[in-house]
C-alpha cells in the first residue's frame, strides 16, 4: 500500500451517484447522493502533509531568522510521491529562508543515534548549519540558544505513543519559546496510531521525558492537534501559553491508513512495528528483548530466561543499526514472532502477560523504575504480578480514558 494510495474507485461512485440524480422528483435523494459523493471524494484524495503546503507557512518565515526542529522525517514530497522527497531544510534554504540553526531531537538530525544515546551538538555536513541537541543534558532550548531566532518551525513525524519522546521535545520547545516570546509553527503529519485511544494514563508523580502530561499511552491525535491541546489546557510549566500556529494537512482523517515512507526512528522500520510499538514498547521496562538487535524491531519478543519448552520461536540479538548493545545480546531468546500481525486498534497486554507467565524466575523480569516510566503508573506492574487478566486490567483504565476523550474532542482538527 502506498502512502498516498487511493482506497476506492471514486470515478465509479460519481457515475452511479450522478445516474441516481437523474430523477428530478427525488430532490432529497439527489442532495443526499451528492453529499455522499463529496465526502467520499474527500476521503479518497491523497493526504497532503503540512510540509507540502508551503503556501500556508512560507509567508510566516519570510524575512525572519528561523530555527527548525527536524530530523530525517522532515521532508517535502515531490508530486505527492512517497519515495521522492526533499528534506525541508534543503527546500527552505533553496527558497532563501534564513535558517539560523537546527534543533535535533532523540536519534539526532539524521536519525542515526540509538535510543537513549546522547546526541551531541555539531554542524550538518551537507548544509553547514549548526545543530543544537535537544537530547541529553539539554532537552529544552535555552534563552541563549534562542536569542538570534525570530520563529521556530517544528516538523517531525510522530507515531502517537506517549513514551515516544518527540512530543516531549515539542512541549519543551513550545515552553521555551513561550518564555522568550518566540512564535512556534507546527507542521502537522499523520499519526499511524491516530485511530484509537487506549492504555494507562500517566500519573502526575511519574511524569518525565517519557510522558510529560497526564494522557493515555495511545492518545489518538496528530502532533498538531496535541500541540493545541497542551497549549490551551495550560499543561506547560507555569501555565505559559505559546504563540502557536498549527498548519493542518489536507484530505486526512483519523481512520485513514498512512504507510510511513521513512522510518521515524532506527528501531521502527515499518508500519507493523509502529502498530505494535504501544504494546511491545512496555518491554522496554523489562529485561525481555523486543526485537532490538534484529531486523524485526518491535515485531517479536523473547529472552533467554523465558521457558524454552513453551515456545517454538527463537532468535539471537546482535548489534546492528539502531542498537549497538541490544538486550540479551548474543543470547538465544525464546519467544514469539509477531511480524505478520495486522493493524491493531488496541494496546495488547497479552504479550507481556504471556512473557511474565512463562518466566521461571520472576525476579529477572522487571526493571521497576524503567517500567513505571513507560507505563506511567506503578499499578500496571502490580497487576501483572498479581495475575490479573487483560480484561481486568483494562477496566481500571477506562475512567481516565473517558475523561481524556472529553478533552481530546475539543482539539481534533480532523474527523
Residue pairs with C-beta under 8 A, 6 or more apart in sequence:
1 257
1 259
2 82
2 259
3 47
3 82
3 258
3 259
3 260
3 261
4 46
4 47
4 77
4 80
4 81
4 82
5 46
5 257
5 259
6 44
6 45
6 46
7 43
7 44
7 256
7 257
8 40
8 43
8 44
10 40
10 41
10 44
13 37
13 40
14 37
14 41
17 33
17 34
17 36
17 37
20 29
20 30
20 33
21 29
21 30
21 33
21 34
23 29
23 30
42 251
43 251
43 253
43 256
45 250
45 251
46 80
46 251
47 190
47 249
47 250
47 251
47 252
47 256
47 258
48 80
48 249
48 250
48 251
49 77
49 187
49 188
49 189
49 190
49 249
50 56
50 57
50 155
50 186
50 187
50 188
50 189
50 224
50 246
50 247
50 248
50 249
51 74
51 75
51 76
51 77
51 88
51 155
51 187
51 189
52 76
52 77
52 80
53 247
53 249
53 250
54 76
54 91
54 95
56 247
57 153
57 185
57 187
57 245
57 247
58 95
58 97
60 151
60 183
60 185
60 245
61 92
61 97
61 151
61 153
61 185
62 97
63 98
64 98
64 150
64 151
65 98
65 100
65 148
65 149
65 150
65 151
66 92
66 97
66 98
66 99
66 100
66 149
66 150
66 151
66 152
66 153
67 99
67 100
67 101
67 102
67 103
67 141
67 146
67 149
67 151
67 152
67 153
68 74
68 88
68 89
68 92
68 99
68 101
68 102
68 103
68 152
68 153
68 154
68 155
69 102
69 103
69 104
69 105
69 134
69 152
69 153
69 154
69 155
69 156
69 169
69 170
69 173
70 87
70 88
70 89
70 102
70 103
70 104
70 109
70 153
70 155
70 156
71 104
71 105
71 107
71 108
71 109
71 110
71 111
71 156
71 157
72 87
72 109
72 110
72 111
72 262
73 111
73 156
73 157
73 189
73 260
73 262
73 264
74 87
74 88
74 89
74 155
74 156
74 157
75 85
75 86
75 87
75 88
75 262
76 85
76 86
76 87
76 88
76 91
77 84
77 85
78 84
78 85
78 86
82 259
82 261
83 261
85 261
88 155
88 187
89 99
89 102
89 124
89 127
89 129
90 126
90 127
92 99
93 99
93 127
99 127
99 129
100 129
100 130
100 148
100 149
101 129
101 130
101 131
101 132
101 145
101 149
102 109
102 124
102 129
102 130
102 131
102 132
103 131
103 132
103 133
103 134
103 141
103 145
103 152
103 173
104 119
104 131
104 132
104 133
104 134
104 135
105 119
105 134
105 135
105 156
105 165
105 166
105 169
106 113
106 115
106 116
106 119
106 135
106 165
106 166
106 169
106 265
107 113
107 114
107 115
107 117
107 119
107 135
107 265
107 266
108 119
108 133
108 135
109 124
109 131
111 263
111 264
111 265
111 266
112 266
112 321
113 119
113 135
113 266
114 266
114 322
114 323
114 324
115 265
115 266
115 267
115 292
115 322
115 323
117 324
118 133
118 135
118 136
119 133
119 134
119 135
119 136
120 133
120 136
121 130
121 131
121 132
121 133
122 130
122 131
123 129
123 130
123 131
124 130
124 131
132 138
132 141
132 145
134 140
134 141
134 169
134 172
134 173
135 165
135 169
139 168
139 169
139 172
139 209
140 172
140 173
140 175
140 176
141 172
141 173
141 176
141 177
142 176
143 176
143 179
143 180
146 152
146 176
146 177
146 180
146 182
149 182
150 182
150 183
151 182
151 183
151 184
151 185
152 173
152 177
152 182
152 183
152 184
152 185
153 185
153 187
154 170
154 173
154 184
154 185
154 186
154 187
154 227
155 186
155 187
155 189
156 166
156 169
156 170
156 189
156 223
157 166
157 189
157 260
157 262
157 264
158 164
158 166
158 167
158 189
158 191
158 222
158 223
158 226
158 264
159 191
159 192
159 193
159 264
159 268
159 274
159 277
160 191
160 192
160 193
160 194
160 218
160 219
160 220
160 221
161 193
161 217
161 218
161 277
161 278
161 281
162 199
162 202
162 210
162 211
162 215
162 216
162 217
162 218
162 219
162 376
163 210
163 211
163 217
163 281
163 284
163 373
163 374
164 265
164 277
165 209
165 210
166 223
167 212
167 223
167 226
168 209
168 210
168 211
168 212
170 186
170 223
170 226
170 227
171 212
171 213
171 230
171 235
171 236
172 212
173 184
174 184
174 227
174 230
174 231
174 236
174 242
174 244
175 236
175 237
175 240
175 242
176 182
177 183
177 184
177 242
177 243
178 236
178 240
178 241
178 242
178 243
179 240
181 243
182 243
183 242
183 243
183 244
183 245
184 227
184 242
184 243
184 244
184 245
185 244
185 245
185 246
185 247
186 223
186 224
186 227
186 244
186 245
186 246
186 247
187 224
187 247
188 222
188 223
188 224
188 225
188 246
188 247
188 248
188 249
188 413
189 222
189 223
189 224
189 249
190 222
190 249
190 252
190 256
190 258
191 220
191 221
191 222
191 223
191 254
191 258
192 258
192 259
192 260
192 271
192 274
192 275
193 218
193 220
193 274
193 275
193 277
193 278
194 220
194 221
194 222
194 254
195 220
195 254
195 255
195 345
196 218
196 220
196 345
196 346
197 216
197 218
197 219
197 220
197 401
197 404
197 405
197 408
198 216
198 217
198 218
198 278
198 345
198 346
198 347
198 394
198 397
198 401
199 216
199 217
199 218
199 278
199 347
199 397
200 216
200 217
200 375
200 376
200 377
200 379
200 380
200 397
200 400
201 214
201 215
201 216
201 217
201 376
201 377
201 397
201 400
201 401
201 404
202 211
202 213
202 214
202 215
202 216
202 376
202 377
203 214
203 376
203 377
204 214
206 372
206 373
206 376
206 377
206 378
207 213
207 214
208 373
210 373
210 374
210 376
211 373
211 376
212 235
213 230
213 235
215 404
216 397
216 400
216 401
216 404
217 278
217 347
217 375
217 376
218 278
218 347
219 226
219 404
219 408
220 254
220 408
221 229
221 408
221 411
221 412
222 249
222 252
222 413
222 414
224 246
224 247
224 248
224 413
225 246
225 411
225 412
225 413
225 414
226 411
227 244
227 246
228 244
228 246
228 411
228 413
229 235
229 407
229 408
229 410
229 411
230 236
231 241
231 242
231 244
232 241
232 411
233 407
234 241
236 242
246 413
248 413
248 414
249 414
252 258
252 414
253 414
253 415
254 412
254 414
254 415
255 415
257 343
259 271
260 270
260 271
260 274
263 269
263 270
264 274
265 322
266 297
266 321
266 322
266 323
267 273
267 291
267 292
267 297
267 298
267 322
267 323
268 274
268 277
268 297
268 298
269 295
269 297
271 343
272 299
272 338
272 339
272 340
272 341
273 291
273 296
273 297
273 298
273 299
274 298
275 341
275 343
275 344
276 298
276 299
276 338
276 341
276 344
277 298
278 347
279 344
279 347
279 348
279 349
279 351
279 352
280 290
280 291
280 298
280 299
280 301
280 338
280 351
281 290
281 298
281 374
282 352
282 371
282 374
282 375
282 380
283 289
283 290
283 301
283 351
283 352
283 355
284 290
284 370
284 374
285 366
285 367
285 368
285 370
285 371
285 372
285 373
285 374
285 375
286 352
286 355
286 365
286 366
286 367
286 370
286 371
287 303
287 305
287 327
287 328
287 364
287 365
287 366
287 367
288 301
288 302
288 303
288 306
288 327
288 335
288 352
288 355
288 365
289 301
289 302
289 303
289 317
289 326
289 327
289 328
289 333
289 335
290 297
290 298
290 300
290 301
290 327
291 297
291 298
291 299
291 300
291 301
292 317
292 322
292 323
292 326
292 327
293 317
293 318
293 319
293 320
293 323
293 326
293 327
293 328
293 329
294 300
294 315
294 317
294 318
294 320
294 326
295 320
296 337
296 339
297 322
297 323
299 337
299 338
299 339
299 341
300 313
300 315
300 335
300 336
300 337
300 338
300 339
301 335
301 336
301 338
301 351
301 355
302 311
302 313
302 314
302 315
302 328
302 333
302 334
302 335
302 336
303 327
303 328
303 331
303 333
303 334
303 335
303 355
303 359
303 364
304 328
304 331
304 332
304 333
304 334
305 359
305 360
305 361
305 364
306 333
306 334
306 335
306 355
306 358
306 359
307 334
307 358
307 359
307 360
308 314
308 334
310 334
310 358
311 334
311 335
311 336
311 358
313 334
313 335
313 336
313 337
314 332
314 333
314 334
314 335
315 332
315 333
315 335
316 330
316 331
316 332
316 333
317 323
317 326
317 327
317 328
317 329
317 330
317 331
317 333
318 326
318 329
318 330
319 325
319 326
319 329
320 326
335 355
336 351
336 354
338 351
348 390
349 384
349 390
349 393
349 394
350 390
352 384
353 384
353 389
353 390
355 365
356 362
356 365
356 384
356 385
359 365
362 385
366 381
368 381
371 380
371 381
372 378
372 381
375 381
379 396
380 393
383 392
383 393
383 396
384 393
